[in-house]
């Protein structure tokens, strides 16, 4: 059995990034599409050496497995608890991000806590054009 002393300490010099993206939608295919898009983005960011947490990548499969709600009201406690432990909030600019209840709440919490916010293009993973 591995003890706590044997678990390697992560490089804490890199910021922990919370990768926000829209999710809720009446069409389950759109929710799945958004899930796939954010998983791809998170994987590419991780390949580039970033430390990324995506609430959608983490929660979508859990929600599907037990048929949990896919709305912000259910997930906000989980998301905000995690966001509060992150150093940066990156918004994946998928269609609908501007009107997403969850993304807008995450942005407001990040502003309230002085967490750095950045918007990124889902295709290039560069800054979004404003």
MMTF fields as JSON, N, C-alpha, C and O atoms, coordinates in Angstrom:
{
  "mmtfVersion": "1.0.0",
  "mmtfProducer": "UNKNOWN",
  "numBonds": 519,
  "numAtoms": 520,
  "numGroups": 130,
  "numChains": 1,
  "numModels": 1,
  "chainsPerModel": [1],
  "groupsPerChain": [130],
  "chainIdList": ["A"],
  "bondAtomList": [4, 2, 8, 6, 12, 10, 16, 14, 20, 18, 24, 22, 28, 26, 32, 30, 36, 34, 40, 38, 44, 42, 48, 46, 52, 50, 56, 54, 60, 58, 64, 62, 68, 66, 72, 70, 76, 74, 80, 78, 84, 82, 88, 86, 92, 90, 96, 94, 100, 98, 104, 102, 108, 106, 112, 110, 116, 114, 120, 118, 124, 122, 128, 126, 132, 130, 136, 134, 140, 138, 144, 142, 148, 146, 152, 150, 156, 154, 160, 158, 164, 162, 168, 166, 172, 170, 176, 174, 180, 178, 184, 182, 188, 186, 192, 190, 196, 194, 200, 198, 204, 202, 208, 206, 212, 210, 216, 214, 220, 218, 224, 222, 228, 226, 232, 230, 236, 234, 240, 238, 244, 242, 248, 246, 252, 250, 256, 254, 260, 258, 264, 262, 268, 266, 272, 270, 276, 274, 280, 278, 284, 282, 288, 286, 292, 290, 296, 294, 300, 298, 304, 302, 308, 306, 312, 310, 316, 314, 320, 318, 324, 322, 328, 326, 332, 330, 336, 334, 340, 338, 344, 342, 348, 346, 352, 350, 356, 354, 360, 358, 364, 362, 368, 366, 372, 370, 376, 374, 380, 378, 384, 382, 388, 386, 392, 390, 396, 394, 400, 398, 404, 402, 408, 406, 412, 410, 416, 414, 420, 418, 424, 422, 428, 426, 432, 430, 436, 434, 440, 438, 444, 442, 448, 446, 452, 450, 456, 454, 460, 458, 464, 462, 468, 466, 472, 470, 476, 474, 480, 478, 484, 482, 488, 486, 492, 490, 496, 494, 500, 498, 504, 502, 508, 506, 512, 510, 516, 514],
  "bondOrderList": [1, 1, 1, 1, 1, 1, 1, 1, 1, 1, 1, 1, 1, 1, 1, 1, 1, 1, 1, 1, 1, 1, 1, 1, 1, 1, 1, 1, 1, 1, 1, 1, 1, 1, 1, 1, 1, 1, 1, 1, 1, 1, 1, 1, 1, 1, 1, 1, 1, 1, 1, 1, 1, 1, 1, 1, 1, 1, 1, 1, 1, 1, 1, 1, 1, 1, 1, 1, 1, 1, 1, 1, 1, 1, 1, 1, 1, 1, 1, 1, 1, 1, 1, 1, 1, 1, 1, 1, 1, 1, 1, 1, 1, 1, 1, 1, 1, 1, 1, 1, 1, 1, 1, 1, 1, 1, 1, 1, 1, 1, 1, 1, 1, 1, 1, 1, 1, 1, 1, 1, 1, 1, 1, 1, 1, 1, 1, 1, 1],
  "groupList": [{"groupName": "UNK", "atomNameList": ["N", "CA", "C", "O"], "elementList": ["N", "C", "C", "O"], "formalChargeList": [0, 0, 0, 0], "bondAtomList": [1, 0, 2, 1, 3, 2], "bondOrderList": [1, 1, 2], "singleLetterCode": "X", "chemCompType": "L-PEPTIDE LINKING"}],
  "groupTypeList": [0, 0, 0, 0, 0, 0, 0, 0, 0, 0, 0, 0, 0, 0, 0, 0, 0, 0, 0, 0, 0, 0, 0, 0, 0, 0, 0, 0, 0, 0, 0, 0, 0, 0, 0, 0, 0, 0, 0, 0, 0, 0, 0, 0, 0, 0, 0, 0, 0, 0, 0, 0, 0, 0, 0, 0, 0, 0, 0, 0, 0, 0, 0, 0, 0, 0, 0, 0, 0, 0, 0, 0, 0, 0, 0, 0, 0, 0, 0, 0, 0, 0, 0, 0, 0, 0, 0, 0, 0, 0, 0, 0, 0, 0, 0, 0, 0, 0, 0, 0, 0, 0, 0, 0, 0, 0, 0, 0, 0, 0, 0, 0, 0, 0, 0, 0, 0, 0, 0, 0, 0, 0, 0, 0, 0, 0, 0, 0, 0, 0],
  "groupIdList": [1, 2, 3, 4, 5, 6, 7, 8, 9, 10, 11, 12, 13, 14, 15, 16, 17, 18, 19, 20, 21, 22, 23, 24, 25, 26, 27, 28, 29, 30, 31, 32, 33, 34, 35, 36, 37, 38, 39, 40, 41, 42, 43, 44, 45, 46, 47, 48, 49, 50, 51, 52, 53, 54, 55, 56, 57, 58, 59, 60, 61, 62, 63, 64, 65, 66, 67, 68, 69, 70, 71, 72, 73, 74, 75, 76, 77, 78, 79, 80, 81, 82, 83, 84, 85, 86, 87, 88, 89, 90, 91, 92, 93, 94, 95, 96, 97, 98, 99, 100, 101, 102, 103, 104, 105, 106, 107, 108, 109, 110, 111, 112, 113, 114, 115, 116, 117, 118, 119, 120, 121, 122, 123, 124, 125, 126, 127, 128, 129, 130],
  "secStructList": [7, 7, 7, 4, 4, 4, 1, 7, 7, 7, 7, 6, 6, 1, 7, 3, 3, 3, 3, 3, 7, 7, 7, 7, 7, 1, 1, 2, 2, 2, 2, 2, 2, 2, 2, 2, 2, 2, 2, 2, 2, 2, 2, 2, 2, 2, 2, 6, 6, 7, 3, 3, 3, 7, 2, 2, 2, 2, 2, 2, 2, 2, 2, 2, 2, 2, 6, 7, 7, 7, 1, 2, 2, 2, 2, 2, 2, 2, 2, 2, 2, 2, 2, 6, 6, 7, 1, 3, 3, 3, 3, 3, 7, 7, 6, 6, 4, 4, 4, 7, 2, 2, 2, 2, 2, 2, 2, 2, 2, 2, 2, 2, 6, 6, 7, 3, 3, 3, 3, 3, 7, 6, 6, 6, 7, 1, 5, 7, 7, 7],
  "xCoordList": [0.83, 0.0, 0.885, 1.846, 0.564, 1.314, 0.934, -0.244, 1.937, 1.67, 1.675, 2.132, 1.162, 1.131, 2.53, 2.706, 3.513, 4.887, 5.449, 6.386, 4.894, 5.393, 4.744, 5.214, 3.681, 3.003, 3.801, 4.065, 4.191, 5.009, 4.223, 3.013, 4.924, 4.317, 4.306, 5.318, 3.155, 3.047, 3.815, 4.036, 4.218, 4.882, 3.865, 3.005, 3.959, 2.982, 3.287, 2.596, 4.297, 4.621, 3.623, 3.405, 3.027, 2.057, 0.694, 0.313, -0.042, -1.383, -2.358, -2.249, -3.295, -4.387, -5.476, -6.008, -5.795, -6.748, -8.093, -8.186, -9.122, -10.51, -11.012, -11.125, -11.309, -11.734, -13.259, -13.876, -13.853, -15.31, -15.794, -15.097, -17.001, -17.617, -19.12, -19.564, -19.897, -21.343, -21.64, -20.897, -22.727, -23.115, -24.621, -25.069, -25.4, -26.85, -27.49, -27.187, -28.381, -29.114, -30.231, -30.043, -31.395, -32.487, -32.181, -32.75, -31.284, -30.94, -29.767, -28.671, -29.971, -28.872, -27.684, -26.547, -27.933, -26.819, -25.936, -24.718, -26.542, -25.762, -24.94, -23.785, -25.525, -24.766, -23.564, -22.457, -23.796, -22.697, -21.636, -20.44, -22.062, -21.125, -20.254, -19.04, -20.871, -20.121, -19.143, -18.019, -19.569, -18.704, -17.47, -16.345, -17.677, -16.567, -15.617, -14.397, -16.174, -15.341, -14.456, -13.27, -15.023, -14.222, -13.211, -12.122, -13.538, -12.559, -11.373, -10.223, -11.647, -10.559, -9.688, -8.461, -10.328, -9.562, -8.724, -7.548, -9.316, -8.582, -7.39, -6.299, -7.595, -6.498, -5.37, -4.196, -5.722, -4.693, -3.944, -2.732, -4.663, -4.008, -3.085, -1.993, -3.522, -2.684, -1.435, -0.34, -1.609, -0.449, 0.552, 1.757, 0.052, 0.918, 1.542, 2.312, 1.211, 1.843, 1.035, 1.539, -0.205, -1.041, -1.702, -1.926, -2.005, -2.752, -4.183, -4.48, -5.075, -6.432, -7.461, -7.324, -8.495, -9.68, -10.871, -11.09, -11.632, -12.855, -14.041, -14.151, -14.931, -16.084, -16.99, -17.627, -17.047, -17.886, -17.255, -17.945, -15.962, -15.293, -15.409, -15.567, -15.333, -15.435, -16.865, -17.078, -17.831, -19.193, -20.141, -21.098, -19.908, -20.832, -21.053, -22.193, -19.975, -20.107, -20.768, -21.559, -20.451, -21.077, -22.58, -23.384, -22.948, -24.365, -25.1, -26.224, -24.478, -25.097, -25.259, -26.254, -24.274, -24.279, -25.45, -26.081, -25.724, -26.792, -27.972, -28.842, -28.006, -29.09, -29.3, -30.425, -28.187, -28.252, -28.67, -28.498, -29.207, -29.586, -28.373, -27.251, -28.599, -27.517, -27.573, -26.979, -28.266, -28.44, -27.508, -26.95, -27.368, -26.489, -26.944, -26.108, -28.219, -28.727, -28.187, -27.838, -28.121, -27.613, -26.097, -25.59, -25.372, -23.918, -23.181, -21.972, -23.864, -23.147, -22.306, -21.209, -22.784, -22.005, -20.678, -19.639, -20.71, -19.495, -18.537, -17.337, -19.092, -18.268, -17.624, -16.431, -18.394, -17.859, -16.862, -15.917, -17.058, -16.073, -14.737, -13.679, -14.792, -13.562, -12.937, -11.729, -13.748, -13.234, -12.512, -11.493, -13.026, -12.397, -11.007, -10.256, -10.651, -9.328, -8.386, -7.214, -8.911, -8.109, -7.476, -7.925, -6.424, -5.689, -6.187, -6.088, -6.719, -7.161, -8.456, -8.725, -9.259, -10.484, -10.297, -10.124, -10.333, -10.274, -11.644, -12.203, -12.18, -13.494, -13.282, -12.656, -13.798, -13.757, -14.931, -16.087, -14.649, -15.661, -16.464, -16.488, -17.111, -18.037, -19.309, -19.613, -20.054, -21.326, -22.172, -22.347, -22.688, -23.559, -22.875, -23.543, -21.567, -20.879, -21.343, -21.402, -21.676, -22.046, -23.354, -23.555, -24.241, -25.554, -25.658, -26.719, -24.596, -24.602, -24.724, -23.917, -25.719, -25.91, -24.684, -24.187, -24.204, -23.049, -21.788, -21.085, -21.484, -20.271, -20.332, -19.336, -21.474, -21.592, -21.435, -20.843, -21.954, -21.765, -20.293, -19.767, -19.637, -18.22, -17.38, -16.444, -17.71, -17.0, -17.192, -16.232, -18.411, -18.665, -17.914, -17.344, -17.911, -17.17, -15.677, -15.013, -15.152, -13.727, -13.416, -12.4, -14.274, -14.054, -14.091, -13.245, -15.064, -15.189, -13.965, -13.601, -13.334, -12.174, -10.843, -9.79, -10.896, -9.69, -8.915, -7.684, -9.644, -9.039, -8.859, -9.79, -7.679, -7.376, -8.347, -8.614, -8.871, -9.829, -9.262, -8.718, -9.394, -8.946, -9.957, -10.479, -10.237, -11.146, -10.315, -9.41, -10.628, -9.848, -10.753, -11.884, -10.209, -10.891, -10.827, -9.746, -11.962, -11.944, -11.185, -10.77, -11.001, -10.296, -8.789, -8.043, -8.347, -6.912, -6.3, -5.085, -7.165, -6.745, -5.902, -5.093, -6.11, -5.525, -6.602, -7.761, -6.217, -7.183, -8.305, -8.077, -9.523, -10.676, -10.574, -10.067, -11.057, -11.159, -12.374, -13.472, -12.199, -13.328, -13.857, -14.81],
  "yCoordList": [-1.172, 0.0, 1.251, 1.336, 2.195, 3.442, 4.353, 4.511, 4.946, 5.899, 7.312, 7.541, 8.245, 9.64, 10.17, 10.997, 9.711, 10.177, 9.7, 10.302, 8.636, 8.085, 8.719, 8.512, 9.484, 10.123, 11.359, 12.22, 11.462, 12.608, 13.918, 13.953, 14.978, 16.303, 16.908, 16.901, 17.427, 18.05, 19.353, 19.991, 19.742, 21.024, 22.133, 22.386, 22.783, 23.798, 25.151, 26.129, 25.225, 26.475, 26.778, 27.94, 25.748, 25.941, 26.251, 25.672, 27.164, 27.467, 26.325, 25.626, 26.162, 25.219, 25.965, 26.967, 25.47, 26.124, 25.429, 24.209, 26.212, 25.744, 26.061, 27.23, 25.045, 25.228, 25.205, 24.14, 26.381, 26.514, 26.452, 26.86, 25.933, 25.857, 25.678, 25.197, 26.059, 25.83, 24.342, 23.575, 23.945, 22.536, 22.365, 21.718, 22.935, 22.709, 23.061, 24.084, 22.18, 22.372, 21.34, 20.226, 21.692, 20.703, 19.474, 18.404, 19.628, 18.519, 17.724, 18.268, 16.442, 15.645, 15.522, 15.373, 15.581, 15.515, 16.76, 16.669, 17.914, 19.143, 19.075, 19.501, 18.545, 18.388, 17.467, 17.751, 16.369, 15.444, 16.118, 15.94, 16.877, 17.59, 18.546, 18.607, 19.281, 20.211, 19.454, 19.904, 18.323, 17.476, 17.043, 17.146, 16.568, 16.112, 17.274, 17.114, 18.433, 19.596, 20.006, 20.284, 20.041, 20.471, 19.392, 19.722, 18.123, 17.051, 17.179, 17.032, 17.445, 17.62, 18.813, 18.733, 19.915, 21.109, 20.839, 21.199, 20.213, 19.911, 19.003, 19.214, 18.005, 17.09, 17.836, 17.62, 18.706, 19.467, 20.414, 20.587, 21.022, 21.9, 21.098, 21.553, 19.907, 19.051, 18.608, 18.564, 18.28, 17.912, 19.051, 18.821, 20.283, 21.464, 21.774, 22.726, 20.973, 21.126, 21.869, 22.125, 22.223, 22.923, 21.935, 20.772, 22.418, 21.636, 22.133, 23.265, 21.271, 21.682, 20.817, 19.597, 21.479, 20.788, 21.309, 22.518, 20.412, 20.774, 20.163, 18.939, 20.989, 20.433, 19.618, 18.66, 19.993, 19.254, 17.89, 16.871, 17.87, 16.589, 15.659, 14.449, 16.213, 15.411, 14.945, 13.797, 15.815, 15.56, 14.93, 14.268, 15.113, 14.618, 13.111, 12.649, 12.357, 10.895, 10.474, 9.531, 11.161, 10.859, 11.111, 10.298, 12.239, 12.59, 11.57, 11.181, 11.14, 10.171, 8.803, 8.108, 8.438, 7.131, 6.986, 5.932, 8.036, 7.982, 8.881, 9.114, 9.386, 10.251, 11.445, 11.763, 12.099, 13.309, 14.479, 14.424, 15.518, 16.691, 17.299, 17.196, 17.919, 18.573, 20.077, 20.779, 20.589, 22.04, 22.648, 21.956, 23.953, 24.692, 24.592, 24.502, 24.605, 24.561, 23.344, 23.443, 22.212, 21.004, 21.06, 20.705, 21.505, 21.391, 22.578, 22.491, 23.683, 24.892, 24.711, 25.262, 23.971, 23.784, 23.093, 23.482, 22.076, 21.349, 22.249, 22.293, 22.961, 23.806, 24.945, 25.208, 25.615, 26.77, 26.372, 27.114, 25.213, 24.726, 24.47, 24.766, 23.924, 23.645, 24.933, 25.131, 25.803, 27.063, 27.859, 28.494, 27.827, 28.552, 28.057, 28.757, 26.869, 26.304, 26.464, 26.093, 27.018, 27.181, 28.568, 29.505, 28.673, 29.926, 30.754, 31.981, 30.082, 30.775, 30.168, 28.985, 30.994, 30.556, 30.8, 31.938, 29.724, 29.846, 29.477, 28.441, 30.324, 30.107, 29.553, 30.201, 28.361, 27.787, 28.386, 28.118, 29.188, 29.972, 29.134, 29.43, 28.098, 27.309, 28.118, 29.011, 27.812, 28.496, 28.426, 27.358, 29.558, 29.618, 30.017, 30.159, 30.201, 30.519, 31.845, 32.003, 32.815, 34.146, 34.134, 34.975, 33.192, 33.148, 32.0, 31.79, 31.272, 30.142, 30.638, 31.449, 30.154, 30.507, 30.11, 30.892, 28.89, 28.405, 29.188, 29.59, 29.414, 30.151, 31.564, 32.059, 32.215, 33.571, 33.597, 34.531, 32.593, 32.511, 32.274, 32.86, 31.419, 31.144, 32.4, 32.665, 33.166, 34.419, 35.381, 36.005, 35.504, 36.422, 36.005, 36.849, 34.717, 34.221, 34.495, 34.923, 34.248, 34.51, 35.996, 36.345, 36.854, 38.304, 38.658, 39.411, 38.121, 38.406, 37.954, 38.564, 36.891, 36.326, 36.719, 36.2, 37.634, 38.097, 36.96, 36.934, 36.026, 34.92, 35.379, 35.909, 35.178, 35.554, 34.846, 33.653, 35.601, 35.06, 35.228, 36.278, 34.179, 34.208, 33.469, 32.431, 33.998, 33.357, 32.717, 33.346, 31.445, 30.771, 30.198, 29.78, 30.2, 29.681, 28.153, 27.593, 27.467, 26.001, 25.32, 24.169, 26.016, 25.405, 25.557, 24.607, 26.752, 27.022, 26.989, 26.867, 27.099, 27.245, 28.496, 28.566, 29.482, 30.811, 31.72, 31.323, 32.926, 33.87, 34.107, 34.181, 34.224, 34.523, 35.942, 36.835, 36.136, 37.483, 38.151, 37.597, 39.315, 40.047, 41.071, 41.785],
  "zCoordList": [0.0, 0.0, 0.0, 0.765, -0.842, -0.929, 0.229, 0.55, 0.848, 1.927, 1.352, 0.233, 2.133, 1.687, 1.4, 0.505, 2.138, 1.934, 0.599, 0.074, 0.048, -1.212, -2.438, -3.556, -2.249, -3.37, -3.773, -2.933, -5.051, -5.461, -5.341, -5.563, -4.99, -4.9, -6.299, -7.0, -6.693, -8.003, -8.043, -7.014, -9.236, -9.426, -9.18, -10.024, -8.046, -7.682, -8.317, -8.033, -9.163, -9.842, -10.959, -11.301, -11.518, -12.594, -11.997, -10.98, -12.625, -12.107, -12.393, -13.4, -11.497, -11.707, -12.475, -12.0, -13.653, -14.559, -14.486, -14.618, -14.277, -14.318, -15.719, -16.087, -16.494, -17.879, -17.95, -17.926, -18.036, -18.091, -19.535, -20.465, -19.694, -21.024, -20.835, -19.792, -21.835, -21.725, -21.792, -22.405, -21.161, -21.183, -21.35, -22.297, -20.446, -20.431, -21.766, -22.38, -22.189, -23.447, -23.457, -22.969, -24.007, -24.041, -24.9, -24.683, -25.87, -26.764, -26.193, -26.057, -25.855, -25.294, -26.247, -25.799, -27.545, -28.502, -28.401, -28.551, -28.15, -27.981, -26.691, -26.67, -25.625, -24.381, -24.613, -24.156, -25.325, -25.608, -26.492, -26.264, -27.483, -28.358, -27.536, -27.732, -26.628, -25.782, -24.882, -24.661, -24.374, -23.556, -24.354, -23.865, -25.56, -26.412, -26.708, -26.649, -27.024, -27.349, -26.171, -26.351, -24.983, -23.829, -23.447, -22.977, -23.632, -23.381, -24.335, -23.922, -25.585, -26.562, -26.193, -26.236, -25.832, -25.453, -24.21, -24.165, -23.209, -21.979, -22.275, -21.745, -23.11, -23.458, -24.161, -23.86, -25.088, -25.807, -24.872, -24.997, -23.943, -22.968, -22.058, -21.72, -21.66, -20.823, -21.59, -21.031, -22.872, -23.696, -23.764, -23.872, -23.7, -23.748, -22.385, -22.256, -21.372, -20.077, -19.034, -17.94, -19.338, -18.372, -17.407, -17.742, -16.216, -15.242, -15.315, -14.932, -15.813, -16.156, -15.446, -15.364, -14.934, -14.441, -15.23, -15.303, -15.814, -16.525, -15.795, -15.719, -15.256, -14.565, -15.492, -15.053, -16.76, -17.701, -17.996, -17.977, -18.265, -18.535, -17.331, -17.49, -16.152, -14.942, -14.675, -14.286, -14.877, -14.399, -15.411, -15.012, -16.692, -17.717, -17.585, -17.547, -17.517, -17.434, -16.133, -16.112, -15.06, -13.777, -13.871, -13.414, -14.465, -14.605, -15.471, -15.153, -16.55, -17.449, -16.779, -16.987, -15.981, -15.338, -14.369, -14.294, -13.646, -12.645, -12.987, -12.147, -14.213, -14.671, -13.74, -13.354, -13.389, -12.58, -13.464, -14.682, -12.877, -13.665, -14.356, -13.86, -15.479, -16.22, -16.103, -16.922, -15.111, -15.007, -13.954, -13.103, -14.051, -13.159, -11.703, -10.803, -11.466, -10.1, -9.345, -8.169, -10.02, -9.369, -9.183, -8.119, -10.212, -10.226, -9.623, -9.408, -9.343, -8.935, -7.667, -7.583, -6.702, -5.475, -5.772, -5.239, -6.616, -6.982, -7.766, -7.493, -8.739, -9.608, -8.836, -8.993, -8.014, -7.295, -6.222, -5.951, -5.607, -4.634, -5.322, -4.768, -6.517, -7.262, -7.788, -7.666, -8.369, -8.904, -7.817, -8.087, -6.612, -5.521, -5.174, -4.494, -5.625, -5.363, -6.562, -6.495, -7.654, -8.868, -8.926, -8.265, -9.732, -9.883, -11.054, -11.046, -12.054, -13.256, -13.76, -13.553, -14.425, -15.091, -16.578, -17.016, -17.345, -18.788, -19.324, -18.964, -20.182, -20.785, -22.181, -23.02, -22.436, -23.782, -24.549, -24.219, -25.559, -26.263, -27.261, -28.456, -26.762, -27.578, -27.788, -26.997, -28.844, -29.062, -27.803, -27.218, -27.397, -26.244, -24.951, -23.927, -24.968, -23.711, -23.126, -21.907, -24.011, -23.528, -22.74, -21.864, -23.042, -22.385, -21.383, -20.796, -21.185, -20.261, -18.817, -18.362, -18.117, -16.706, -15.89, -15.08, -16.112, -15.357, -15.65, -14.723, -16.921, -17.283, -16.716, -16.187, -16.818, -16.282, -14.765, -14.223, -14.077, -12.626, -12.286, -11.339, -13.057, -12.824, -13.046, -12.291, -14.071, -14.335, -13.165, -12.712, -12.679, -11.566, -10.309, -9.617, -10.012, -8.843, -9.009, -8.066, -10.206, -10.455, -10.266, -9.666, -10.767, -10.571, -9.091, -8.608, -8.374, -6.938, -6.159, -5.153, -6.622, -5.917, -6.557, -6.185, -7.515, -8.216, -8.865, -8.832, -9.452, -10.198, -11.643, -12.249, -12.186, -13.568, -14.522, -14.377, -15.501, -16.476, -17.868, -18.211, -18.67, -20.065, -20.918, -20.51, -22.105, -23.057, -24.157, -24.705, -24.482, -25.512, -26.603, -26.358, -27.799, -28.974, -28.944, -28.763, -29.118, -29.037, -30.175, -30.038, -31.295, -32.423, -32.323, -32.559, -31.974, -31.95, -30.558, -30.406, -29.529, -28.145, -27.927, -27.002, -28.798, -28.62, -28.032, -27.913, -27.67, -27.134, -28.128, -29.336, -27.608, -28.478, -29.001, -28.322, -30.202, -30.758, -30.15, -30.197, -29.588, -29.007, -29.975, -29.659]
}
